[in-house]
């Protein structure tokens, strides 16, 4: 049976209890172990030794092999570090995990995660990804580690956490990862809040990602790719294209995100709509909410679409109603205005049918 390794925001023993107790999405079926080939021997350590030390947190540099807690699995290197070993503050501790997946085109993709904390508690710090092909290590920019939105993984309507605590969790989520040779599970640890008096924690989901030879793919309980969710990995690629280097400032939720305008500090909105032939139609509106841009996205590529009949109809409604604005709904693009009573009034609604908007 495949052996899994995790890096977590709490002590390792607490993380085991967390993943056993929290509600799972999707199910966690065991996957058969993959026997390492001759070429796989010590691949994780080999890749770790090639990562530029400046790319890693200082407490994850120069980790010796004798700290490896996963000896026997050449695809995984996990090491705990203590502050006294590094000349750091007493009570400091860290955890580093690197796991390798074979690329279908040859070579390896390596993901690493670093966590750190004080007095036994660990919090997610940062992560990275590399490709190792023909003896050369290069950073992976697109197919990185999934960092799902806490708003999607945690039902904040349950429990009794104060609003400010919910936003604090969303701003600095403590991701927990459980690696296996077929993929990984990711969740967010909030068990440290149990130390607070009379706290009732909201439900936290665990999402499963399978490795397909190129990237980690979000799958359901049956191991099938989830078709109606624009994965956070894809959204980060889209945000990078549209935000001109400001993707880190975007707020992701559902099938869309908001982010800073590439030319101004104003905020724009983006939403993805699943296409029936695969891929996504991506809609973007600016801060003035009166200009619509459409794109097609699939497999890491975002393509701008030319103006068509739909754009003309939207423009006509906006032109005929001064002060009207665009809204991106879950399954439609709408044109709305604020009426004399101060209420929103929908002037036109163009539903998404899997091919286009408004059945055009």
C-alpha positions in Angstrom: 0.0 0.0 0.0 1.3 3.5 -0.9 2.9 5.3 2.0 2.0 8.9 2.4 4.0 11.7 3.9 2.6 15.0 5.2 3.8 18.4 6.2 1.4 20.1 8.6 0.7 23.2 10.6 0.7 21.3 13.9 2.9 18.6 15.3 2.9 15.5 13.1 0.8 13.5 15.6 -1.9 16.2 15.7 -2.0 16.3 11.9 -2.8 12.6 11.8 -5.8 13.2 14.0 -6.9 16.1 11.8 -6.9 14.2 8.6 -8.7 11.3 10.2 -11.4 13.4 11.6 -12.2 16.1 9.1 -14.8 15.7 6.4 -13.2 14.5 3.2 -13.7 15.7 -0.3 -13.4 13.4 -2.1 -12.9 9.9 -0.6 -9.4 8.7 0.2 -9.0 5.3 -1.5 -5.7 3.7 -1.2 -3.5 3.5 -4.3 -1.1 0.7 -5.1 2.5 1.2 -4.3 4.9 1.8 -7.2 8.2 0.0 -6.9 11.2 2.3 -7.6 13.3 1.5 -10.6 17.1 1.5 -10.6 17.0 5.1 -12.0 14.8 6.2 -9.1 17.2 5.5 -6.4 17.7 8.6 -4.2 16.0 10.8 -6.8 14.5 13.1 -4.1 17.9 13.7 -2.4 19.5 14.2 -5.8 17.1 16.9 -6.7 17.3 18.5 -3.2 21.0 18.9 -3.6 20.6 20.8 -6.8 18.1 23.4 -5.6 19.8 26.8 -5.2 19.9 27.5 -1.5 18.7 31.0 -2.0 15.4 29.5 -3.2 14.8 27.8 0.2 14.0 29.2 3.7 17.2 29.4 5.7 16.1 26.6 8.0 15.7 24.2 5.0 19.2 24.7 3.7 22.0 22.1 4.1 19.7 19.4 5.4 21.7 16.3 5.9 20.5 12.8 4.8 20.6 11.5 8.3 17.6 13.7 9.1 15.6 11.9 6.4 12.4 10.5 8.0 11.3 8.7 4.8 14.3 6.5 4.1 13.3 3.7 1.8 11.2 5.8 -0.5 13.5 7.4 -3.1 10.9 9.8 -4.3 10.4 11.5 -0.9 12.8 13.4 1.3 11.4 14.7 4.6 13.4 16.3 7.4 12.6 17.9 10.7 14.9 20.7 12.0 15.3 22.2 15.4 16.4 25.8 16.2 19.3 24.7 18.4 20.8 22.8 15.4 20.8 26.0 13.4 21.7 28.6 16.0 18.2 30.0 15.9 15.8 30.9 18.7 15.1 28.1 21.3 11.9 26.4 20.6 12.0 27.0 16.9 11.2 23.9 14.7 10.7 23.4 11.0 9.7 20.7 8.6 10.8 20.2 5.0 9.2 17.8 2.5 10.2 17.2 -1.1 8.3 14.7 -3.3 9.0 13.7 -6.9 6.5 12.6 -9.7 7.6 11.1 -13.0 6.9 13.3 -16.1 5.3 11.5 -19.0 7.7 13.2 -21.3 10.7 12.0 -19.2 12.3 13.4 -16.1 10.7 14.4 -12.8 8.6 17.1 -11.2 9.6 17.9 -7.7 7.4 19.8 -5.2 8.8 21.0 -1.9 7.0 22.5 1.1 8.4 24.2 4.2 6.6 24.7 7.5 7.9 26.4 10.6 6.7 27.3 14.1 7.5 27.5 17.8 7.2 24.9 20.6 6.1 22.0 18.3 3.5 23.9 16.3 4.1 24.2 12.6 2.6 26.6 10.1 2.7 26.5 6.3 5.6 28.8 5.2 6.1 28.4 1.5 6.4 25.9 -1.4 8.1 25.5 -4.7 8.3 23.3 -7.8 11.1 22.2 -10.1 11.5 20.0 -13.2 14.5 17.7 -13.4 15.2 16.6 -17.0 18.4 15.2 -18.4 20.3 16.2 -15.4 19.1 19.8 -15.5 17.0 21.4 -12.8 14.7 24.3 -13.8 11.9 26.1 -11.9 8.3 25.1 -12.8 6.2 28.3 -13.3 2.8 26.9 -14.3 2.0 23.5 -12.9 2.8 24.4 -9.3 1.5 23.0 -6.0 -2.3 23.6 -5.4 -3.2 26.3 -2.9 -7.0 26.1 -2.9 -9.0 29.1 -1.6 -9.8 28.7 2.1 -13.3 30.2 1.3 -13.9 27.1 -0.9 -12.4 24.5 1.5 -13.9 25.8 4.8 -17.6 26.3 5.6 -17.3 29.4 7.8 -21.0 29.4 8.2 -20.6 26.5 10.6 -19.0 26.8 14.0 -18.8 30.0 16.0 -15.5 31.7 14.9 -15.6 35.5 15.0 -15.6 37.2 11.6 -12.1 38.6 12.1 -10.8 35.0 12.8 -12.3 33.8 9.6 -10.5 36.5 7.6 -7.3 35.8 9.5 -7.5 32.1 8.4 -8.3 33.0 4.8 -5.3 35.4 4.7 -2.8 33.0 6.1 -4.1 29.5 5.7 -2.1 26.7 7.2 -2.1 24.2 4.4 -1.4 20.5 5.1 -0.2 18.1 2.4 -0.2 14.4 2.3 2.0 13.1 -0.5 1.9 9.7 -2.3 3.3 8.5 -5.5 -0.1 8.7 -7.3 -0.9 12.2 -6.1 -1.7 14.1 -2.9 -4.3 15.3 -0.5 -4.5 18.9 0.7 -6.5 20.4 3.6 -6.2 23.4 5.9 -5.5 22.9 9.6 -7.4 25.0 12.1 -7.2 22.7 15.1 -4.9 25.1 16.9 -8.1 27.2 17.6 -9.3 24.4 19.9 -7.2 26.0 22.6 -9.7 28.9 22.7 -12.5 28.7 25.1 -15.9 27.4 23.9 -14.8 27.4 20.2 -16.8 25.3 17.7 -14.8 24.8 14.5 -16.3 25.0 11.0 -16.1 22.0 8.7 -12.8 21.7 6.7 -12.7 19.7 3.5 -9.8 17.6 2.2 -9.3 17.7 -1.6 -7.6 15.0 -3.6 -5.2 15.7 -6.5 -4.0 12.9 -8.9 -0.8 13.1 -10.9 -1.4 12.7 -14.7 2.2 12.9 -15.9 2.2 16.6 -16.3 0.3 18.2 -13.5 -1.8 17.6 -10.3 -5.5 17.3 -11.2 -8.4 17.8 -8.8 -10.5 14.7 -8.7 -13.7 13.5 -7.1 -14.4 10.6 -4.9 -14.3 8.2 -7.8 -11.0 9.5 -9.1 -12.5 11.4 -12.0 -11.3 14.9 -12.9 -13.6 17.6 -11.5 -15.0 19.3 -14.6 -17.0 22.2 -13.1 -14.3 23.7 -11.0 -11.6 26.0 -12.4 -8.7 24.8 -10.3 -6.6 27.2 -8.3 -3.5 26.2 -10.4 -5.3 27.2 -13.6 -6.6 30.4 -12.0 -3.1 31.4 -11.0 -1.9 31.0 -14.6 -4.8 33.1 -15.8 -4.2 35.7 -13.1 -0.5 35.9 -14.1 -1.5 36.7 -17.7 -4.1 39.3 -16.8 -2.5 41.0 -13.8 0.9 41.8 -15.3 2.9 40.4 -12.4 0.3 41.2 -9.7 -1.2 37.8 -9.4 -0.1 37.5 -5.8 -2.5 40.3 -4.9 -5.5 38.5 -6.4 -8.3 37.0 -4.2 -9.5 33.6 -5.4 -12.9 32.1 -4.7 -15.2 29.8 -6.6 -14.5 29.8 -10.3 -13.1 33.3 -10.3 -11.1 36.0 -8.7 -10.6 39.7 -8.3 -7.3 41.4 -8.8 -5.5 44.7 -9.4 -5.8 46.3 -12.8 -2.6 45.9 -14.9 -2.4 49.6 -15.6 -4.2 51.1 -12.6 -4.8 50.3 -8.9 -8.5 49.6 -9.6 -9.8 46.1 -9.2 -11.2 43.9 -12.0 -13.2 40.7 -11.8 -12.7 37.4 -13.6 -14.9 34.3 -13.8 -14.5 31.0 -15.7 -17.4 29.2 -17.4 -16.9 25.5 -18.2 -17.0 24.6 -21.9 -18.8 21.4 -22.9 -15.8 20.5 -25.2 -13.3 21.0 -22.4 -11.5 24.1 -21.3 -13.1 27.3 -20.1 -14.6 30.5 -21.4 -13.1 33.3 -19.2 -14.8 36.7 -18.8 -13.1 39.8 -17.4 -14.6 43.1 -16.5 -12.7 46.2 -15.3 -13.3 48.4 -12.3 -15.6 50.7 -14.4 -17.7 47.5 -15.0 -18.7 48.6 -18.5 -16.1 46.8 -20.6 -16.1 43.0 -21.2 -13.2 41.0 -22.4 -13.6 37.3 -23.3 -10.9 34.6 -23.5 -10.7 30.8 -24.0 -8.5 28.9 -21.6 -7.2 25.3 -21.8 -4.2 23.4 -20.7 -2.3 26.5 -19.5 -3.0 28.7 -22.6 -5.2 31.8 -22.5 -6.4 33.2 -25.8 -8.2 36.5 -26.3 -11.4 36.2 -28.4 -12.5 38.7 -31.1 -15.7 40.7 -30.7 -18.8 38.9 -31.8 -22.6 39.2 -31.8 -22.8 38.8 -28.0 -20.4 41.7 -27.4 -22.5 43.9 -29.7 -25.7 43.1 -27.7 -24.0 43.8 -24.4 -22.8 47.1 -25.8 -26.2 48.1 -27.0 -27.8 47.5 -23.6 -25.0 49.5 -21.9 -25.4 52.3 -24.5 -29.1 52.6 -24.1 -29.0 52.7 -20.3 -26.8 55.4 -18.8 -25.1 54.2 -15.6 -25.7 50.5 -16.4 -22.9 48.0 -15.4 -21.8 44.4 -16.0 -22.0 41.6 -13.5 -20.4 38.1 -13.7 -22.7 35.6 -12.2 -22.1 31.9 -11.7 -23.8 30.9 -14.9 -24.4 34.1 -16.8 -23.2 37.6 -17.7 -25.8 40.3 -16.8 -26.3 44.0 -17.4 -27.8 45.8 -14.4 -28.5 49.3 -13.0 -29.5 50.9 -9.7 -33.0 52.1 -10.0 -34.6 55.2 -8.4 -35.3 53.3 -5.2 -31.7 52.3 -4.8 -32.2 48.7 -5.7 -30.4 46.7 -8.4 -32.4 46.0 -11.5 -31.4 43.4 -14.1 -31.7 44.9 -17.6 -30.4 41.9 -19.6 -29.2 38.4 -18.7 -27.1 36.3 -21.0 -26.9 32.7 -19.6 -23.9 30.4 -20.4 -24.9 27.2 -22.2 -21.5 25.5 -22.4 -20.7 27.0 -25.8 -21.7 30.7 -25.7 -23.7 33.3 -23.8 -27.3 34.0 -24.5 -27.9 31.0 -26.7 -26.4 33.0 -29.6 
